[in-house]
Amino acid sequence: MDDNELEIKIEQMRLTMYQLYLKDPHNPQVLEVSQSLDELLNELTRRSITHKKK
């Protein structure tokens, strides 16, 4: 997955999390999606750090 695809996936995950939260803030899926989103954001950060070092 390239950086652009990763950014799109991050935005999709963010929208999913927001929609779940609006339906029920206590839904355990909100936490699961949030954690997945965190992983994607961490990957994007790692990539940006790696690109800056080059």
C-alpha positions, 0 to 999 in steps of 0.5 A: 500500500502506498502513502496515498492509499494509506491516507485514504484508508485512515480517512475511511477508518476515521469516518467509521469510528465516528459513525460508530461513536455517534450510534453508541459511544459505549460500543466496544467496536469504537475502541477496536476501530480506534486502535486500528486507526492508531496503527495506521496513523503510526505507520504513516508517521513511521513512513514520514520519518523514514522518508525524511531520513533519506 
